[in-house]
Amino acid sequence: MPDGRRRLLLGSLACGPALARSFPGGWPEFQYAMRALLTQMQLFSFDFGDSSGLSAFNKASARDLGVLLVMLAQSQWFRNLARKPAVGGKMNVNRFAHDRSVSLLAGKTGFTAAAGYCLAMAEEFGGQVFELVVLNARDREARAHDMNALRQFTRQSLAAGPGEMIGR
């Protein structure tokens, strides 16, 4: 990836607004271009209230977050980035990124008052890539607990074989 793009990605939440302001046509054209790209990727639930990622109007379904992460996981650059202990001088708060027993391919943590603590990951189990998404956890510990429950369910489902349903 060219240096300019890497620096933008590794910067901070201020990068999104700076990119939107400097985009030809400003925020309206940036928003239009982002929506067009997401439609092309068949990610239909995304919407942007602002470019920082912190607006309550920014929305995405668990499905679209998972699909996006699986797409990003196809890039070795993103795979390497997901595992870094720190990015741009800030600690990677995804605890699964630090656990070498986890086959993490891509991940994104988040928090807003409306969505709670969230975590979306692409992880490899048995040679297959799965999208795992936790939304609206009450705190970081609950987010990790819920993700571990999803990971355990995925492993058990794979062990049970095709057509078998694992449940509670």
Phi and psi in radians as a Rosetta constraint file:
Dihedral C 1 N 2 CA 2 C 2 CIRCULARHARMONIC -1.048 0.35
Dihedral N 2 CA 2 C 2 N 3 CIRCULARHARMONIC 2.609 0.35
Dihedral C 2 N 3 CA 3 C 3 CIRCULARHARMONIC -0.952 0.35
Dihedral N 3 CA 3 C 3 N 4 CIRCULARHARMONIC -0.728 0.35
Dihedral C 3 N 4 CA 4 C 4 CIRCULARHARMONIC -1.034 0.35
Dihedral N 4 CA 4 C 4 N 5 CIRCULARHARMONIC -0.750 0.35
Dihedral C 4 N 5 CA 5 C 5 CIRCULARHARMONIC -1.181 0.35
Dihedral N 5 CA 5 C 5 N 6 CIRCULARHARMONIC -0.673 0.35
Dihedral C 5 N 6 CA 6 C 6 CIRCULARHARMONIC -1.136 0.35
Dihedral N 6 CA 6 C 6 N 7 CIRCULARHARMONIC -0.775 0.35
Dihedral C 6 N 7 CA 7 C 7 CIRCULARHARMONIC -1.073 0.35
Dihedral N 7 CA 7 C 7 N 8 CIRCULARHARMONIC -0.714 0.35
Dihedral C 7 N 8 CA 8 C 8 CIRCULARHARMONIC -1.091 0.35
Dihedral N 8 CA 8 C 8 N 9 CIRCULARHARMONIC -0.792 0.35
Dihedral C 8 N 9 CA 9 C 9 CIRCULARHARMONIC -1.143 0.35
Dihedral N 9 CA 9 C 9 N 10 CIRCULARHARMONIC -0.677 0.35
Dihedral C 9 N 10 CA 10 C 10 CIRCULARHARMONIC -1.474 0.35
Dihedral N 10 CA 10 C 10 N 11 CIRCULARHARMONIC -0.098 0.35
Dihedral C 10 N 11 CA 11 C 11 CIRCULARHARMONIC -1.126 0.35
Dihedral N 11 CA 11 C 11 N 12 CIRCULARHARMONIC -1.752 0.35
Dihedral C 11 N 12 CA 12 C 12 CIRCULARHARMONIC -2.810 0.35
Dihedral N 12 CA 12 C 12 N 13 CIRCULARHARMONIC -3.042 0.35
Dihedral C 12 N 13 CA 13 C 13 CIRCULARHARMONIC -1.135 0.35
Dihedral N 13 CA 13 C 13 N 14 CIRCULARHARMONIC -0.265 0.35
Dihedral C 13 N 14 CA 14 C 14 CIRCULARHARMONIC -1.275 0.35
Dihedral N 14 CA 14 C 14 N 15 CIRCULARHARMONIC -0.280 0.35
Dihedral C 14 N 15 CA 15 C 15 CIRCULARHARMONIC -1.136 0.35
Dihedral N 15 CA 15 C 15 N 16 CIRCULARHARMONIC -0.711 0.35
Dihedral C 15 N 16 CA 16 C 16 CIRCULARHARMONIC -1.037 0.35
Dihedral N 16 CA 16 C 16 N 17 CIRCULARHARMONIC -0.899 0.35
Dihedral C 16 N 17 CA 17 C 17 CIRCULARHARMONIC -1.086 0.35
Dihedral N 17 CA 17 C 17 N 18 CIRCULARHARMONIC -0.639 0.35
Dihedral C 17 N 18 CA 18 C 18 CIRCULARHARMONIC -1.135 0.35
Dihedral N 18 CA 18 C 18 N 19 CIRCULARHARMONIC -0.729 0.35
Dihedral C 18 N 19 CA 19 C 19 CIRCULARHARMONIC -1.116 0.35
Dihedral N 19 CA 19 C 19 N 20 CIRCULARHARMONIC -0.787 0.35
Dihedral C 19 N 20 CA 20 C 20 CIRCULARHARMONIC -1.099 0.35
Dihedral N 20 CA 20 C 20 N 21 CIRCULARHARMONIC -0.723 0.35
Dihedral C 20 N 21 CA 21 C 21 CIRCULARHARMONIC -1.127 0.35
Dihedral N 21 CA 21 C 21 N 22 CIRCULARHARMONIC -0.670 0.35
Dihedral C 21 N 22 CA 22 C 22 CIRCULARHARMONIC -1.550 0.35
Dihedral N 22 CA 22 C 22 N 23 CIRCULARHARMONIC -0.112 0.35
Dihedral C 22 N 23 CA 23 C 23 CIRCULARHARMONIC -1.154 0.35
Dihedral N 23 CA 23 C 23 N 24 CIRCULARHARMONIC 2.393 0.35
Dihedral C 23 N 24 CA 24 C 24 CIRCULARHARMONIC -0.971 0.35
Dihedral N 24 CA 24 C 24 N 25 CIRCULARHARMONIC 2.073 0.35
Dihedral C 24 N 25 CA 25 C 25 CIRCULARHARMONIC 1.686 0.35
Dihedral N 25 CA 25 C 25 N 26 CIRCULARHARMONIC -0.061 0.35
Dihedral C 25 N 26 CA 26 C 26 CIRCULARHARMONIC 1.226 0.35
Dihedral N 26 CA 26 C 26 N 27 CIRCULARHARMONIC -2.745 0.35
Dihedral C 26 N 27 CA 27 C 27 CIRCULARHARMONIC -0.976 0.35
Dihedral N 27 CA 27 C 27 N 28 CIRCULARHARMONIC -0.775 0.35
Dihedral C 27 N 28 CA 28 C 28 CIRCULARHARMONIC -1.051 0.35
Dihedral N 28 CA 28 C 28 N 29 CIRCULARHARMONIC -0.717 0.35
Dihedral C 28 N 29 CA 29 C 29 CIRCULARHARMONIC -1.295 0.35
Dihedral N 29 CA 29 C 29 N 30 CIRCULARHARMONIC -0.597 0.35
Dihedral C 29 N 30 CA 30 C 30 CIRCULARHARMONIC -1.087 0.35
Dihedral N 30 CA 30 C 30 N 31 CIRCULARHARMONIC -0.823 0.35
Dihedral C 30 N 31 CA 31 C 31 CIRCULARHARMONIC -1.080 0.35
Dihedral N 31 CA 31 C 31 N 32 CIRCULARHARMONIC -0.746 0.35
Dihedral C 31 N 32 CA 32 C 32 CIRCULARHARMONIC -1.088 0.35
Dihedral N 32 CA 32 C 32 N 33 CIRCULARHARMONIC -0.786 0.35
Dihedral C 32 N 33 CA 33 C 33 CIRCULARHARMONIC -1.134 0.35
Dihedral N 33 CA 33 C 33 N 34 CIRCULARHARMONIC -0.698 0.35
Dihedral C 33 N 34 CA 34 C 34 CIRCULARHARMONIC -1.136 0.35
Dihedral N 34 CA 34 C 34 N 35 CIRCULARHARMONIC -0.755 0.35
Dihedral C 34 N 35 CA 35 C 35 CIRCULARHARMONIC -1.123 0.35
Dihedral N 35 CA 35 C 35 N 36 CIRCULARHARMONIC -0.677 0.35
Dihedral C 35 N 36 CA 36 C 36 CIRCULARHARMONIC -1.125 0.35
Dihedral N 36 CA 36 C 36 N 37 CIRCULARHARMONIC -0.740 0.35
Dihedral C 36 N 37 CA 37 C 37 CIRCULARHARMONIC -1.115 0.35
Dihedral N 37 CA 37 C 37 N 38 CIRCULARHARMONIC -0.766 0.35
Dihedral C 37 N 38 CA 38 C 38 CIRCULARHARMONIC -1.147 0.35
Dihedral N 38 CA 38 C 38 N 39 CIRCULARHARMONIC -0.642 0.35
Dihedral C 38 N 39 CA 39 C 39 CIRCULARHARMONIC -1.129 0.35
Dihedral N 39 CA 39 C 39 N 40 CIRCULARHARMONIC -0.734 0.35
Dihedral C 39 N 40 CA 40 C 40 CIRCULARHARMONIC -1.058 0.35
Dihedral N 40 CA 40 C 40 N 41 CIRCULARHARMONIC -0.611 0.35
Dihedral C 40 N 41 CA 41 C 41 CIRCULARHARMONIC -1.444 0.35
Dihedral N 41 CA 41 C 41 N 42 CIRCULARHARMONIC 0.000 0.35
Dihedral C 41 N 42 CA 42 C 42 CIRCULARHARMONIC 1.086 0.35
Dihedral N 42 CA 42 C 42 N 43 CIRCULARHARMONIC 0.670 0.35
Dihedral C 42 N 43 CA 43 C 43 CIRCULARHARMONIC -1.887 0.35
Dihedral N 43 CA 43 C 43 N 44 CIRCULARHARMONIC 1.631 0.35
Dihedral C 43 N 44 CA 44 C 44 CIRCULARHARMONIC -1.620 0.35
Dihedral N 44 CA 44 C 44 N 45 CIRCULARHARMONIC -0.205 0.35
Dihedral C 44 N 45 CA 45 C 45 CIRCULARHARMONIC -1.633 0.35
Dihedral N 45 CA 45 C 45 N 46 CIRCULARHARMONIC -0.208 0.35
Dihedral C 45 N 46 CA 46 C 46 CIRCULARHARMONIC -1.149 0.35
Dihedral N 46 CA 46 C 46 N 47 CIRCULARHARMONIC 2.475 0.35
Dihedral C 46 N 47 CA 47 C 47 CIRCULARHARMONIC -2.618 0.35
Dihedral N 47 CA 47 C 47 N 48 CIRCULARHARMONIC 2.662 0.35
Dihedral C 47 N 48 CA 48 C 48 CIRCULARHARMONIC -2.123 0.35
Dihedral N 48 CA 48 C 48 N 49 CIRCULARHARMONIC 2.063 0.35
Dihedral C 48 N 49 CA 49 C 49 CIRCULARHARMONIC -1.555 0.35
Dihedral N 49 CA 49 C 49 N 50 CIRCULARHARMONIC -0.461 0.35
Dihedral C 49 N 50 CA 50 C 50 CIRCULARHARMONIC -2.725 0.35
Dihedral N 50 CA 50 C 50 N 51 CIRCULARHARMONIC 3.043 0.35
Dihedral C 50 N 51 CA 51 C 51 CIRCULARHARMONIC -1.673 0.35
Dihedral N 51 CA 51 C 51 N 52 CIRCULARHARMONIC -0.036 0.35
Dihedral C 51 N 52 CA 52 C 52 CIRCULARHARMONIC -1.415 0.35
Dihedral N 52 CA 52 C 52 N 53 CIRCULARHARMONIC -0.400 0.35
Dihedral C 52 N 53 CA 53 C 53 CIRCULARHARMONIC 1.597 0.35
Dihedral N 53 CA 53 C 53 N 54 CIRCULARHARMONIC 0.041 0.35
Dihedral C 53 N 54 CA 54 C 54 CIRCULARHARMONIC -1.902 0.35
Dihedral N 54 CA 54 C 54 N 55 CIRCULARHARMONIC -0.049 0.35
Dihedral C 54 N 55 CA 55 C 55 CIRCULARHARMONIC -1.324 0.35
Dihedral N 55 CA 55 C 55 N 56 CIRCULARHARMONIC 2.519 0.35
Dihedral C 55 N 56 CA 56 C 56 CIRCULARHARMONIC -1.146 0.35
Dihedral N 56 CA 56 C 56 N 57 CIRCULARHARMONIC -0.274 0.35
Dihedral C 56 N 57 CA 57 C 57 CIRCULARHARMONIC -1.481 0.35
Dihedral N 57 CA 57 C 57 N 58 CIRCULARHARMONIC -0.187 0.35
Dihedral C 57 N 58 CA 58 C 58 CIRCULARHARMONIC -1.344 0.35
Dihedral N 58 CA 58 C 58 N 59 CIRCULARHARMONIC 2.140 0.35
Dihedral C 58 N 59 CA 59 C 59 CIRCULARHARMONIC -2.425 0.35
Dihedral N 59 CA 59 C 59 N 60 CIRCULARHARMONIC 2.646 0.35
Dihedral C 59 N 60 CA 60 C 60 CIRCULARHARMONIC -2.788 0.35
Dihedral N 60 CA 60 C 60 N 61 CIRCULARHARMONIC 2.536 0.35
Dihedral C 60 N 61 CA 61 C 61 CIRCULARHARMONIC -1.398 0.35
Dihedral N 61 CA 61 C 61 N 62 CIRCULARHARMONIC 2.818 0.35
Dihedral C 61 N 62 CA 62 C 62 CIRCULARHARMONIC -1.028 0.35
Dihedral N 62 CA 62 C 62 N 63 CIRCULARHARMONIC -0.680 0.35
Dihedral C 62 N 63 CA 63 C 63 CIRCULARHARMONIC -1.046 0.35
Dihedral N 63 CA 63 C 63 N 64 CIRCULARHARMONIC -0.859 0.35
Dihedral C 63 N 64 CA 64 C 64 CIRCULARHARMONIC -1.161 0.35
Dihedral N 64 CA 64 C 64 N 65 CIRCULARHARMONIC -0.654 0.35
Dihedral C 64 N 65 CA 65 C 65 CIRCULARHARMONIC -1.065 0.35
Dihedral N 65 CA 65 C 65 N 66 CIRCULARHARMONIC -0.794 0.35
Dihedral C 65 N 66 CA 66 C 66 CIRCULARHARMONIC -1.084 0.35
Dihedral N 66 CA 66 C 66 N 67 CIRCULARHARMONIC -0.797 0.35
Dihedral C 66 N 67 CA 67 C 67 CIRCULARHARMONIC -1.071 0.35
Dihedral N 67 CA 67 C 67 N 68 CIRCULARHARMONIC -0.754 0.35
Dihedral C 67 N 68 CA 68 C 68 CIRCULARHARMONIC -1.050 0.35
Dihedral N 68 CA 68 C 68 N 69 CIRCULARHARMONIC -0.771 0.35
Dihedral C 68 N 69 CA 69 C 69 CIRCULARHARMONIC -1.143 0.35
Dihedral N 69 CA 69 C 69 N 70 CIRCULARHARMONIC -0.674 0.35
Dihedral C 69 N 70 CA 70 C 70 CIRCULARHARMONIC -1.119 0.35
Dihedral N 70 CA 70 C 70 N 71 CIRCULARHARMONIC -0.676 0.35
Dihedral C 70 N 71 CA 71 C 71 CIRCULARHARMONIC -1.099 0.35
Dihedral N 71 CA 71 C 71 N 72 CIRCULARHARMONIC -0.812 0.35
Dihedral C 71 N 72 CA 72 C 72 CIRCULARHARMONIC -1.106 0.35
Dihedral N 72 CA 72 C 72 N 73 CIRCULARHARMONIC -0.584 0.35
Dihedral C 72 N 73 CA 73 C 73 CIRCULARHARMONIC -1.124 0.35
Dihedral N 73 CA 73 C 73 N 74 CIRCULARHARMONIC -0.286 0.35
Dihedral C 73 N 74 CA 74 C 74 CIRCULARHARMONIC -1.284 0.35
Dihedral N 74 CA 74 C 74 N 75 CIRCULARHARMONIC -0.265 0.35
Dihedral C 74 N 75 CA 75 C 75 CIRCULARHARMONIC -1.663 0.35
Dihedral N 75 CA 75 C 75 N 76 CIRCULARHARMONIC 2.157 0.35
Dihedral C 75 N 76 CA 76 C 76 CIRCULARHARMONIC -1.052 0.35
Dihedral N 76 CA 76 C 76 N 77 CIRCULARHARMONIC -0.595 0.35
Dihedral C 76 N 77 CA 77 C 77 CIRCULARHARMONIC -1.055 0.35
Dihedral N 77 CA 77 C 77 N 78 CIRCULARHARMONIC -0.806 0.35
Dihedral C 77 N 78 CA 78 C 78 CIRCULARHARMONIC -1.204 0.35
Dihedral N 78 CA 78 C 78 N 79 CIRCULARHARMONIC -0.615 0.35
Dihedral C 78 N 79 CA 79 C 79 CIRCULARHARMONIC -1.046 0.35
Dihedral N 79 CA 79 C 79 N 80 CIRCULARHARMONIC -0.779 0.35
Dihedral C 79 N 80 CA 80 C 80 CIRCULARHARMONIC -1.141 0.35
Dihedral N 80 CA 80 C 80 N 81 CIRCULARHARMONIC -0.717 0.35
Dihedral C 80 N 81 CA 81 C 81 CIRCULARHARMONIC -1.087 0.35
Dihedral N 81 CA 81 C 81 N 82 CIRCULARHARMONIC -0.698 0.35
Dihedral C 81 N 82 CA 82 C 82 CIRCULARHARMONIC -1.080 0.35
Dihedral N 82 CA 82 C 82 N 83 CIRCULARHARMONIC -0.452 0.35
Dihedral C 82 N 83 CA 83 C 83 CIRCULARHARMONIC -1.640 0.35
Dihedral N 83 CA 83 C 83 N 84 CIRCULARHARMONIC -0.160 0.35
Dihedral C 83 N 84 CA 84 C 84 CIRCULARHARMONIC -1.158 0.35
Dihedral N 84 CA 84 C 84 N 85 CIRCULARHARMONIC 2.376 0.35
Dihedral C 84 N 85 CA 85 C 85 CIRCULARHARMONIC -1.201 0.35
Dihedral N 85 CA 85 C 85 N 86 CIRCULARHARMONIC -0.476 0.35
Dihedral C 85 N 86 CA 86 C 86 CIRCULARHARMONIC -2.526 0.35
Dihedral N 86 CA 86 C 86 N 87 CIRCULARHARMONIC 2.542 0.35
Dihedral C 86 N 87 CA 87 C 87 CIRCULARHARMONIC -2.336 0.35
Dihedral N 87 CA 87 C 87 N 88 CIRCULARHARMONIC 2.188 0.35
Dihedral C 87 N 88 CA 88 C 88 CIRCULARHARMONIC 1.033 0.35
Dihedral N 88 CA 88 C 88 N 89 CIRCULARHARMONIC 0.558 0.35
Dihedral C 88 N 89 CA 89 C 89 CIRCULARHARMONIC 1.436 0.35
Dihedral N 89 CA 89 C 89 N 90 CIRCULARHARMONIC 0.018 0.35
Dihedral C 89 N 90 CA 90 C 90 CIRCULARHARMONIC -1.987 0.35
Dihedral N 90 CA 90 C 90 N 91 CIRCULARHARMONIC 2.413 0.35
Dihedral C 90 N 91 CA 91 C 91 CIRCULARHARMONIC -1.137 0.35
Dihedral N 91 CA 91 C 91 N 92 CIRCULARHARMONIC 2.431 0.35
Dihedral C 91 N 92 CA 92 C 92 CIRCULARHARMONIC -1.283 0.35
Dihedral N 92 CA 92 C 92 N 93 CIRCULARHARMONIC 1.963 0.35
Dihedral C 92 N 93 CA 93 C 93 CIRCULARHARMONIC -1.498 0.35
Dihedral N 93 CA 93 C 93 N 94 CIRCULARHARMONIC 0.002 0.35
Dihedral C 93 N 94 CA 94 C 94 CIRCULARHARMONIC -1.364 0.35
Dihedral N 94 CA 94 C 94 N 95 CIRCULARHARMONIC 1.785 0.35
Dihedral C 94 N 95 CA 95 C 95 CIRCULARHARMONIC -1.055 0.35
Dihedral N 95 CA 95 C 95 N 96 CIRCULARHARMONIC -0.411 0.35
Dihedral C 95 N 96 CA 96 C 96 CIRCULARHARMONIC -1.274 0.35
Dihedral N 96 CA 96 C 96 N 97 CIRCULARHARMONIC -0.351 0.35
Dihedral C 96 N 97 CA 97 C 97 CIRCULARHARMONIC -1.201 0.35
Dihedral N 97 CA 97 C 97 N 98 CIRCULARHARMONIC -0.415 0.35
Dihedral C 97 N 98 CA 98 C 98 CIRCULARHARMONIC -1.656 0.35
Dihedral N 98 CA 98 C 98 N 99 CIRCULARHARMONIC -0.099 0.35
Dihedral C 98 N 99 CA 99 C 99 CIRCULARHARMONIC -1.722 0.35
Dihedral N 99 CA 99 C 99 N 100 CIRCULARHARMONIC 1.889 0.35
Dihedral C 99 N 100 CA 100 C 100 CIRCULARHARMONIC -1.216 0.35
Dihedral N 100 CA 100 C 100 N 101 CIRCULARHARMONIC -0.199 0.35
Dihedral C 100 N 101 CA 101 C 101 CIRCULARHARMONIC -1.420 0.35
Dihedral N 101 CA 101 C 101 N 102 CIRCULARHARMONIC -0.143 0.35
Dihedral C 101 N 102 CA 102 C 102 CIRCULARHARMONIC -1.671 0.35
Dihedral N 102 CA 102 C 102 N 103 CIRCULARHARMONIC 2.259 0.35
Dihedral C 102 N 103 CA 103 C 103 CIRCULARHARMONIC -1.557 0.35
Dihedral N 103 CA 103 C 103 N 104 CIRCULARHARMONIC 1.040 0.35
Dihedral C 103 N 104 CA 104 C 104 CIRCULARHARMONIC -1.219 0.35
Dihedral N 104 CA 104 C 104 N 105 CIRCULARHARMONIC 2.283 0.35
Dihedral C 104 N 105 CA 105 C 105 CIRCULARHARMONIC -1.903 0.35
Dihedral N 105 CA 105 C 105 N 106 CIRCULARHARMONIC -0.582 0.35
Dihedral C 105 N 106 CA 106 C 106 CIRCULARHARMONIC -2.842 0.35
Dihedral N 106 CA 106 C 106 N 107 CIRCULARHARMONIC 2.634 0.35
Dihedral C 106 N 107 CA 107 C 107 CIRCULARHARMONIC -2.780 0.35
Dihedral N 107 CA 107 C 107 N 108 CIRCULARHARMONIC 2.720 0.35
Dihedral C 107 N 108 CA 108 C 108 CIRCULARHARMONIC -2.574 0.35
Dihedral N 108 CA 108 C 108 N 109 CIRCULARHARMONIC 2.150 0.35
Dihedral C 108 N 109 CA 109 C 109 CIRCULARHARMONIC -1.701 0.35
Dihedral N 109 CA 109 C 109 N 110 CIRCULARHARMONIC 2.831 0.35
Dihedral C 109 N 110 CA 110 C 110 CIRCULARHARMONIC -2.922 0.35
Dihedral N 110 CA 110 C 110 N 111 CIRCULARHARMONIC 2.836 0.35
Dihedral C 110 N 111 CA 111 C 111 CIRCULARHARMONIC -2.676 0.35
Dihedral N 111 CA 111 C 111 N 112 CIRCULARHARMONIC 2.306 0.35
Dihedral C 111 N 112 CA 112 C 112 CIRCULARHARMONIC -2.473 0.35
Dihedral N 112 CA 112 C 112 N 113 CIRCULARHARMONIC 2.784 0.35
Dihedral C 112 N 113 CA 113 C 113 CIRCULARHARMONIC -1.053 0.35
Dihedral N 113 CA 113 C 113 N 114 CIRCULARHARMONIC -0.653 0.35
Dihedral C 113 N 114 CA 114 C 114 CIRCULARHARMONIC -1.270 0.35
Dihedral N 114 CA 114 C 114 N 115 CIRCULARHARMONIC -0.655 0.35
Dihedral C 114 N 115 CA 115 C 115 CIRCULARHARMONIC -1.770 0.35
Dihedral N 115 CA 115 C 115 N 116 CIRCULARHARMONIC -0.140 0.35
Dihedral C 115 N 116 CA 116 C 116 CIRCULARHARMONIC 1.207 0.35
Dihedral N 116 CA 116 C 116 N 117 CIRCULARHARMONIC -2.803 0.35
Dihedral C 116 N 117 CA 117 C 117 CIRCULARHARMONIC -1.473 0.35
Dihedral N 117 CA 117 C 117 N 118 CIRCULARHARMONIC 2.242 0.35
Dihedral C 117 N 118 CA 118 C 118 CIRCULARHARMONIC -2.211 0.35
Dihedral N 118 CA 118 C 118 N 119 CIRCULARHARMONIC 2.704 0.35
Dihedral C 118 N 119 CA 119 C 119 CIRCULARHARMONIC -2.659 0.35
Dihedral N 119 CA 119 C 119 N 120 CIRCULARHARMONIC 2.199 0.35
Dihedral C 119 N 120 CA 120 C 120 CIRCULARHARMONIC -2.100 0.35
Dihedral N 120 CA 120 C 120 N 121 CIRCULARHARMONIC 2.331 0.35
Dihedral C 120 N 121 CA 121 C 121 CIRCULARHARMONIC -2.431 0.35
Dihedral N 121 CA 121 C 121 N 122 CIRCULARHARMONIC 2.605 0.35
Dihedral C 121 N 122 CA 122 C 122 CIRCULARHARMONIC -1.905 0.35
Dihedral N 122 CA 122 C 122 N 123 CIRCULARHARMONIC 2.174 0.35
Dihedral C 122 N 123 CA 123 C 123 CIRCULARHARMONIC -2.373 0.35
Dihedral N 123 CA 123 C 123 N 124 CIRCULARHARMONIC 2.580 0.35
Dihedral C 123 N 124 CA 124 C 124 CIRCULARHARMONIC -1.704 0.35
Dihedral N 124 CA 124 C 124 N 125 CIRCULARHARMONIC 2.242 0.35
Dihedral C 124 N 125 CA 125 C 125 CIRCULARHARMONIC -2.265 0.35
Dihedral N 125 CA 125 C 125 N 126 CIRCULARHARMONIC 2.193 0.35
Dihedral C 125 N 126 CA 126 C 126 CIRCULARHARMONIC 0.945 0.35
Dihedral N 126 CA 126 C 126 N 127 CIRCULARHARMONIC 0.631 0.35
Dihedral C 126 N 127 CA 127 C 127 CIRCULARHARMONIC 1.399 0.35
Dihedral N 127 CA 127 C 127 N 128 CIRCULARHARMONIC 0.053 0.35
Dihedral C 127 N 128 CA 128 C 128 CIRCULARHARMONIC -2.019 0.35
Dihedral N 128 CA 128 C 128 N 129 CIRCULARHARMONIC 2.546 0.35
Dihedral C 128 N 129 CA 129 C 129 CIRCULARHARMONIC -1.665 0.35
Dihedral N 129 CA 129 C 129 N 130 CIRCULARHARMONIC 2.270 0.35
Dihedral C 129 N 130 CA 130 C 130 CIRCULARHARMONIC -2.113 0.35
Dihedral N 130 CA 130 C 130 N 131 CIRCULARHARMONIC 2.558 0.35
Dihedral C 130 N 131 CA 131 C 131 CIRCULARHARMONIC -1.766 0.35
Dihedral N 131 CA 131 C 131 N 132 CIRCULARHARMONIC 2.234 0.35
Dihedral C 131 N 132 CA 132 C 132 CIRCULARHARMONIC -2.165 0.35
Dihedral N 132 CA 132 C 132 N 133 CIRCULARHARMONIC 2.218 0.35
Dihedral C 132 N 133 CA 133 C 133 CIRCULARHARMONIC -2.351 0.35
Dihedral N 133 CA 133 C 133 N 134 CIRCULARHARMONIC 2.225 0.35
Dihedral C 133 N 134 CA 134 C 134 CIRCULARHARMONIC -2.014 0.35
Dihedral N 134 CA 134 C 134 N 135 CIRCULARHARMONIC 2.202 0.35
Dihedral C 134 N 135 CA 135 C 135 CIRCULARHARMONIC -2.140 0.35
Dihedral N 135 CA 135 C 135 N 136 CIRCULARHARMONIC 2.565 0.35
Dihedral C 135 N 136 CA 136 C 136 CIRCULARHARMONIC 1.089 0.35
Dihedral N 136 CA 136 C 136 N 137 CIRCULARHARMONIC 0.649 0.35
Dihedral C 136 N 137 CA 137 C 137 CIRCULARHARMONIC -1.288 0.35
Dihedral N 137 CA 137 C 137 N 138 CIRCULARHARMONIC 2.639 0.35
Dihedral C 137 N 138 CA 138 C 138 CIRCULARHARMONIC -1.293 0.35
Dihedral N 138 CA 138 C 138 N 139 CIRCULARHARMONIC -0.475 0.35
Dihedral C 138 N 139 CA 139 C 139 CIRCULARHARMONIC -2.787 0.35
Dihedral N 139 CA 139 C 139 N 140 CIRCULARHARMONIC -3.128 0.35
Dihedral C 139 N 140 CA 140 C 140 CIRCULARHARMONIC -1.104 0.35
Dihedral N 140 CA 140 C 140 N 141 CIRCULARHARMONIC -0.659 0.35
Dihedral C 140 N 141 CA 141 C 141 CIRCULARHARMONIC -1.143 0.35
Dihedral N 141 CA 141 C 141 N 142 CIRCULARHARMONIC -0.760 0.35
Dihedral C 141 N 142 CA 142 C 142 CIRCULARHARMONIC -1.118 0.35
Dihedral N 142 CA 142 C 142 N 143 CIRCULARHARMONIC -0.663 0.35
Dihedral C 142 N 143 CA 143 C 143 CIRCULARHARMONIC -1.067 0.35
Dihedral N 143 CA 143 C 143 N 144 CIRCULARHARMONIC -0.800 0.35
Dihedral C 143 N 144 CA 144 C 144 CIRCULARHARMONIC -1.153 0.35
Dihedral N 144 CA 144 C 144 N 145 CIRCULARHARMONIC -0.716 0.35
Dihedral C 144 N 145 CA 145 C 145 CIRCULARHARMONIC -1.066 0.35
Dihedral N 145 CA 145 C 145 N 146 CIRCULARHARMONIC -0.813 0.35
Dihedral C 145 N 146 CA 146 C 146 CIRCULARHARMONIC -1.113 0.35
Dihedral N 146 CA 146 C 146 N 147 CIRCULARHARMONIC -0.688 0.35
Dihedral C 146 N 147 CA 147 C 147 CIRCULARHARMONIC -1.163 0.35
Dihedral N 147 CA 147 C 147 N 148 CIRCULARHARMONIC -0.707 0.35
Dihedral C 147 N 148 CA 148 C 148 CIRCULARHARMONIC -1.086 0.35
Dihedral N 148 CA 148 C 148 N 149 CIRCULARHARMONIC -0.655 0.35
Dihedral C 148 N 149 CA 149 C 149 CIRCULARHARMONIC -1.118 0.35
Dihedral N 149 CA 149 C 149 N 150 CIRCULARHARMONIC -0.723 0.35
Dihedral C 149 N 150 CA 150 C 150 CIRCULARHARMONIC -1.109 0.35
Dihedral N 150 CA 150 C 150 N 151 CIRCULARHARMONIC -0.731 0.35
Dihedral C 150 N 151 CA 151 C 151 CIRCULARHARMONIC -1.116 0.35
Dihedral N 151 CA 151 C 151 N 152 CIRCULARHARMONIC -0.746 0.35
Dihedral C 151 N 152 CA 152 C 152 CIRCULARHARMONIC -1.129 0.35
Dihedral N 152 CA 152 C 152 N 153 CIRCULARHARMONIC -0.752 0.35
Dihedral C 152 N 153 CA 153 C 153 CIRCULARHARMONIC -1.034 0.35
Dihedral N 153 CA 153 C 153 N 154 CIRCULARHARMONIC -0.749 0.35
Dihedral C 153 N 154 CA 154 C 154 CIRCULARHARMONIC -1.095 0.35
Dihedral N 154 CA 154 C 154 N 155 CIRCULARHARMONIC -0.808 0.35
Dihedral C 154 N 155 CA 155 C 155 CIRCULARHARMONIC -1.071 0.35
Dihedral N 155 CA 155 C 155 N 156 CIRCULARHARMONIC -0.767 0.35
Dihedral C 155 N 156 CA 156 C 156 CIRCULARHARMONIC -1.139 0.35
Dihedral N 156 CA 156 C 156 N 157 CIRCULARHARMONIC -0.701 0.35
Dihedral C 156 N 157 CA 157 C 157 CIRCULARHARMONIC -1.115 0.35
Dihedral N 157 CA 157 C 157 N 158 CIRCULARHARMONIC -0.707 0.35
Dihedral C 157 N 158 CA 158 C 158 CIRCULARHARMONIC -1.145 0.35
Dihedral N 158 CA 158 C 158 N 159 CIRCULARHARMONIC -0.709 0.35
Dihedral C 158 N 159 CA 159 C 159 CIRCULARHARMONIC -1.154 0.35
Dihedral N 159 CA 159 C 159 N 160 CIRCULARHARMONIC -0.565 0.35
Dihedral C 159 N 160 CA 160 C 160 CIRCULARHARMONIC -1.240 0.35
Dihedral N 160 CA 160 C 160 N 161 CIRCULARHARMONIC -0.441 0.35
Dihedral C 160 N 161 CA 161 C 161 CIRCULARHARMONIC 1.672 0.35
Dihedral N 161 CA 161 C 161 N 162 CIRCULARHARMONIC 2.985 0.35
Dihedral C 161 N 162 CA 162 C 162 CIRCULARHARMONIC -1.102 0.35
Dihedral N 162 CA 162 C 162 N 163 CIRCULARHARMONIC 2.450 0.35
Dihedral C 162 N 163 CA 163 C 163 CIRCULARHARMONIC 1.471 0.35
Dihedral N 163 CA 163 C 163 N 164 CIRCULARHARMONIC -0.210 0.35
Dihedral C 163 N 164 CA 164 C 164 CIRCULARHARMONIC -1.547 0.35
Dihedral N 164 CA 164 C 164 N 165 CIRCULARHARMONIC 2.430 0.35
Dihedral C 164 N 165 CA 165 C 165 CIRCULARHARMONIC -1.905 0.35
Dihedral N 165 CA 165 C 165 N 166 CIRCULARHARMONIC 2.194 0.35
Dihedral C 165 N 166 CA 166 C 166 CIRCULARHARMONIC -1.769 0.35
Dihedral N 166 CA 166 C 166 N 167 CIRCULARHARMONIC 2.350 0.35
Dihedral C 166 N 167 CA 167 C 167 CIRCULARHARMONIC -2.794 0.35
Dihedral N 167 CA 167 C 167 N 168 CIRCULARHARMONIC -3.137 0.35
